Amino acid sequence: MSSEKKKESAGKVALNKGLFSRGQVEEGDGSEGGRGVLDTAAPLADRMRPRSFDEFIGQKHLTGEGGILRQALRRDRLFSMIFWGPPGSGKTTLARLVATETKSLFETFSAVLSGVKEIRAVVDRSKEELRVSGRKTILFVDEIHRFNKAQQDAFLPHVEKGLITLIGATTENPSFEVVAPLLSRVRVLILHPYPEEDITEILRRALGDHERGLGNMNLAVEPEALAHLGGTADGDARLALNSLEAAALLADETDIRTPLITLAIAKKAVQQRALRYDKSGEEHYNLISALHKSLRGSDPDASLYWLARMLEAGEDPLYIARRMVRFASEDVGLADPAALSVALNAVNAYRFLGSPEGDLALAEAAVYLATAPKSNALYRAMGEVRETIEKTGSLPVPLNLRNAPTGLMKNLGYGKNYKYAHDYPGAQVEQDALPDRLRDRTFYRPTDRGYETRIRERLRLWKEQKRRNK
């Protein structure tokens, strides 16, 4: 092996073992940002990374002529930022393009493998680079939501002073994962899932690119196949390019001069649509919120859709069932007392059947709850009771409601003047059952919806009966 190749091999080994990598990002310098030297062994998605903002497709609210990122670069007013968006929306690519445009030192940092010691090393190099060459340092932290508090606190003063321009990337909501002091010193730039037309354009570009893409394979693609590859990517450009590369390899195995990516080959390459979901992240809460609000809004179609979305994405069906049981009490309540039974029966049915048969029991419960009359009177009553207890503390039980199992307790007045309801007409008797300070308070106010209409009328009649008895 030549000395040059040995150096190159040693460099690659060092980079793979290291916790961070660094280098100036310029066109043609061979770095990952500049893409000057093409790694033909790299996946298609990596080879097709845009080399300039002009090549970048989508996210026009950031990269277009009036986009905040373009404006900041044009005016040389770059700020620390966090790119927040789903997988394959261009977060890492945009970070590298920013470094390319500014000719800055580009550092990448592992929030998982590195600690405060490595942060100090980055800071020291940044100071030396600024002193020697006047170049600023852009520090890129992928999956910044994995930063622990010590790491975030260690970066804070250097970001504040402007020694380091921090660019983070995350699929998680930064407001949950980034400490408030650091979050207040960066701008959160939201990236959206790619629309299908942008995904299709990215795929067409890869098919026609002879330098970095699949242009040399002389591929033909059925329109239906291209639409399938774009439509099943779920807004993820990386996933779409990976699927296209797999489809190209499958088509190339045929014995025809012009390999053809058919719809059948595209489906084989994709295998199964990967739904964007994280059982512990924001998308989890977004979807369960959508289901809950669809049920509350009495929309059975939307309720079934969000239920199926969660099931298809791999959510625990019993978690969904538990939420529907809660919904039955919170949002339906006594407007339809059977709702709680239906929800509990769905839990038992799913435990008995499992998936996929038990999924239908969950769907039945969802439709029942969505179409049931709604009342949050019970939920509001419990909230008001708890708030009252918080304010008034442990008020004594009225003497007439206390049992008197001993002579002493009877002499103290326990149970005195208690009126046994069954001894009165209609089993209704005027008798205070709340503590004296809360006498005549009303917590539960039934609505005029569903079964609560009957409860409301019954309470009105009982009140009149008690007055007559009195």
Secondary structure, 3 states (H helix, E strand, C coil): CCHHHHHHHHHHHHHHHCCEEEEECCCCCCCCCCCCCCCCCCCHHHHCCCCCCCCCCCCHHHHCCCCHHHHHHHCCCCCCEEEECCCCCCHHHHHHHHHHHHCCEEEEEECCCCCHHHHHHHHHHHHHHHHHCCCCEEEEEECHHHCCHHHHHHHHHHHHHCCEEEEEEECCCHHHHCCHHHHCCCEEEECCCCCHHHHHHHHHHHHHCCCCCCHHHCCEECHHHHHHHHHCCCCCHHHHHHHHHHHHHHHHCCCCCCCEECHHHHHHHHCCCCCCCCCCCHHHHHHHHHHHHHHHCCCHHHHHHHHHHHHHCCCCHHHHHHHHHHHHHHHHHHHCCHHHHHHHHHHHHHHHHCCCCCHHHHHHHHHHHHHCCCCCHHHHHHHHHHHHHHHHCCCCCCHHHCCCCCHHHHHCCCCCCCCCHHHCHHHCCCCCCCCHHHCCCCCCCCCCCCCHHHHHHHHHHHHHHHHHHC
